[in-house]
Amino acid sequence: MPSFLRFSLTILLLLGADFIGIAPRSTAALQAPANAAQSDAPPPTATPIAIATPAAPTDPRALYEALNNLRPDGARVYTVKDLTIRRDVVSFTFTKGKLAFLEPLGGRITGAVFSGRGHVIATPHERGERRSLAQFIGVPILDQPFSDAYISFSDGADAELQRQLAQDGVQPVSDPEFIAHWDPLAAGLAPTHSARTMVDWLAAEPIPHFYILLQTDAVGPVEISIDYRREEQVNIGQPHLTDGVRSYDMWASFRAEDSPPTYAEAFLPLDYRVDSTIAEDLSLQGKTTLHLRAGRSGERVVAVELSRHLAVDKIEDENNQPLPYFQNEELSRRDAARRGNDFILAVLPAGKPAGADFHLQISYHGSVIADAGNGAYFVGERGAWYAHIGGEHFTSYDLTFHWPKRLTLVATGIESEAREDAESKSGRWRSETPFPTAGFNLSQYQMASTSGQPKIQVYANKELEEAIMARLQPGGPNTLPPPSMLDHYKDTDHLSGAADPPPAPSPTSALKQLGASVQDSIHFFENVNGAFPFDHLDVAQIPGSFGQGWPGLVYLSTLAFLPPETQERAGLDEWAQSGARDLMPYHEVAHQWWGNVTGAASYRDVWIQEAMANYLALWYADSKKPGQHRLANWLEHYRAELTDKIPGTDHSIEDVGPLVLGPRLSSLKVPDAYGLLIYGKGTWVMHMLREMLRDPGASNGKDPDARFRELLRSILAEHRFRPLSTADFQHAVEQHMTPAMDLEGTHRMDWFFDQWVRGTDLPRYTVKFEVKPRGNAFVVTGKLEQLGTENVFTAAVPLYAVRLAAKPERLGVVVTTGAVTRFQFESRIRPTRIVIDPNLTLLWNKG
Ligand SMILES: [Zn+2]
């Protein structure tokens, strides 16, 4: 599951600071792809009274510190009444209270603070975003009184406020009490915002932003930011700190009305060279050389993703000149590991012209590999173990590793230059095609390889990791490895009090069989997707309960290496067992195409890669044992999960939000919504597409799924080593749609994507009918009732006639148009009953 990780990080980075009472988060809102430069010269200070301001330092660190030290100007506190400011669809009214600007620096004012009574109203135009707001606060509009506000900006908001103050003839006064309230808060919040301000001040063409943190009366702290360095400029959300763990609920995120039609990322990666040395104690010392291209002219701050567990030692340019950098500045090492972020900012000596390419060398050290016991190791920080530009970029990689001799290391790419001396081994891996990411795994592995093409090498540990061993002991704990899509563990105590447990099997006993079935699945997937895209495939065991598909490398949970009896003893229920056995290995193999040949264009498109990988895995598993109905069973399982009520609420998971919200689906309230929806509903969406494209009448050896395969191949060919958006995907479906899929007569699939991908309705159906004989046959007339959806919801619902115990006979399809759709069919049998969609072609709520 590579994409989720990458996009969840992007999401986190979109976020601003925490509020009052919560310690500040580190750098924030400057990572996401930025738009074309909005050439707004730094606003002139419209201060009515001339004030002397210190010059802004030119040295980046001194500038950052100077910005951090700015405090509300205690000598100039304004008593305000009905001040208003509007940004995009958000308006703020400072009804009554006190306001002070931050002290100016270099003639510019960068923020303000307010206490008193205020009111915010935000009215997103997009239906999906209004719906998302309602999911969090009960209503589709943010309409809240607030008491405190912290504002940070580079868009001239100070001039706008000062003009109103001047018009009202308000004179500032000294107010020590107000300042005593705000000084510590402003000090805590400054570092996050200083970084964002610094990026603009150092750029040749600043891109303005406006950020406000509100203490609302009813819904707690709310962050609103309008930042033209992001692709979705307007964000409304809420930070949480629960048991020391940070999370963020993004209530709404959308493009500003005046957002430019195209945007350019500040810096794009051309290739990466990564040299990593893993010591005996598993600590990592690394150096990444990033070859970058400037996407916009005059930008000096490069935001680079790197695990918070890796401390930067130095950053140099191509002439080995050291560059200033910022990494979790305000946090201690220990705090950075707990609640820092995974980004560093490197500052170039001068802006580059757009299109210019250059190198950065980043050296770091730290610990990203954990010992899971019994010779098994866990490579954490998957994807952030080297320094790279965030987002989805297909680039080339040149990886070198040095590691302890007792361990085996596998990595993405083709290996060369393998060497070994008395203590250590080393090797070099180069990408044979552009990769979206690079990874490695290491342990005390045994390996088995397959003959045939492509070459598969499966790596497993001799012994089970401690967490699973412990579960196999009598009375063992029910604590578990890290959570994943496969967390369906039984909360059972059936292990306790058992007699001597049978010996634990070695994961290596599954090597041969797993290699053979992975290769078999590749042949199946090649028949759907086209040729296997990489030179070979390494499959490496990883502790825990998750899998991950890298280019040419698959991480597979230990659970997938265990025989069913051991899975059972480890406390896996039947779905978790089937997930580990029938689903996970093939889900990760399918990611070789879906995720590594094409990737998600943004967090809104992650669902395509995950849903397709999952669906193809089930299709493969189903094809191996048709009599076991694995696909149908999983579809029914997902249907039940989607329609079950969330405990303590009146809602089902399906109601939480549409697939296009991606990682935003998971929130403090429903933490596992992402997994349940992306895998469950996403799998159904792919299944419905396949069913609609199917030609059941195909005969003479013709493939009934030819259209679906052609769809998948065309997408992979057209988006080879490029990102794929939901709009691209819809367009491709439209190129392959049949007349029967054209429910709206527009030759478009808007109805399908609006309902199933961008919407959340899940219909329920009931049918009423009567039968009249006509000649040798019967006329069946009736009405199909569609509930639980909006009236515009449309679906093609197949109805089947059943007489006693005979096999159902297809009557026909009813295309629903609203709450009640009438139908008339002719039937050879006199039905006693009508069955709706017995062959699982449509996701609907049977409950
Ligand atoms: Zn996945």
Boltz pocket constraint, residues with backbone or C-beta under 6 A from the ligand:
constraints:
  - pocket:
      binder: B
      contacts: [[A, 1], [A, 2], [A, 547], [A, 587], [A, 591], [A, 609], [A, 610], [A, 613]]
      max_distance: 6.0
